[in-house]
Amino acid sequence: MRYNARAMQTEQTRNFKRSGLSHTWRLRAVLAVSLIWLAPTLACGSFAPRPTPTPTLPPVDTAVVEAATATPIIALSNTPVPVAVETTVEEPTATFTVTPVPGTAIAVGQPARVVAPDGLNMRDQPSSSGNLLLLLPANQRVAVLEGPTDAEGFRWWKVDDGEGNVGWAAEKDGETEWLSPRVGEAQTVDRAPRVGDRVQVTMSTGDLSVRITPGTDAELVTRVAQGQEFTVMGGPQEANGYTWYQIRSDNGATEGWAADGDGTDRWLSPVE
């Protein structure tokens, strides 16, 4: 009985397997048929490329296009348009004032010497009718300050005599030179000495007395000969009708007071 029961069980198992296998093969057959039926559909639908959408442009406003491409019309006016005219400005040619070589012509800033034999008038205006300020002595050196100014047939220069006197002097007349640029060597001048001047004894006769103090009754220091030179240290001082100056020699050996002249003859003349 055991044998039969086991045989029956084995047979049932075999039948189940056969039934399962048969069912499996059925499913496979159905699936195969389905795939064959679906193959054209899959080939035409799933793997076909999608069409690219074409963008739709907005409608074009033809009025705007025509306005943008239209040729502009320029309105003409009867009013004339000014035309800029290029002008060439000529620059003035530079002029140069030639400064004469010292000693060749009178020039502002240069010294000059009075060469008029009887001296030269200094006036307050460049005119012979100007007020007379003083008489510049012969051989006087002056500084030229201004000029020239031509008036009344003369050429005038403004000069300074070195003592604070400033005025106008004529250069020359038609024949004689009165004021010269040729200063030359130092010369004695017929004018009163000033402190600091170099002076020379110019007595026409005799020797010049040098005294301790101003005055003819003062103690005599020494007498000096014509042509000797000294430096003015002091003065002027008035005494006994004379004008006195303190003088000193270069080596200091002679020092004292001496009168500068008697009104006719100058005894001490500045050298310049």
Stockholm file with secondary structure:
# STOCKHOLM 1.0

chainA/1-272         MRYNARAMQTEQTRNFKRSGLSHTWRLRAVLAVSLIWLAPTLACGSFAPRPTPTPTLPPVDTAVVEAATATPIIALSNTPVPVAVETTVEEPTATFTVTPVPGTAIAVGQPARVVAPDGLNMRDQPSSSGNLLLLLPANQRVAVLEGPTDAEGFRWWKVDDGEGNVGWAAEKDGETEWLSPRVGEAQTVDRAPRVGDRVQVTMSTGDLSVRITPGTDAELVTRVAQGQEFTVMGGPQEANGYTWYQIRSDNGATEGWAADGDGTDRWLSPVE
#=GR chainA/1-272 SS CHHHHHHHHHHHHHHHHHHHHHHHHHHHHHHHHHHHHHHHHHHHHTSSCCCCCCCCCCCCCHHHHHHHHSCCCCCCCSSCCCCCCCCCCCCCCCCCCCCCCTTTSCCTTSEEEECCTTCEEEESSSSTTSCEEEEECTTCEEEEEEEEEEETTEEEEEEECSSSCEEEEECBCSSCBCEESCCCSCCBCSSCCCTTCEEEECCSSSCEEEESSSSTTSCEEEEECTTCEEEEEEEEEEETTEEEEEEECTTSSCEEEEECBCSSSBSEEEBC
#=GC SS_cons         CHHHHHHHHHHHHHHHHHHHHHHHHHHHHHHHHHHHHHHHHHHHHTSSCCCCCCCCCCCCCHHHHHHHHSCCCCCCCSSCCCCCCCCCCCCCCCCCCCCCCTTTSCCTTSEEEECCTTCEEEESSSSTTSCEEEEECTTCEEEEEEEEEEETTEEEEEEECSSSCEEEEECBCSSCBCEESCCCSCCBCSSCCCTTCEEEECCSSSCEEEESSSSTTSCEEEEECTTCEEEEEEEEEEETTEEEEEEECTTSSCEEEEECBCSSSBSEEEBC
//
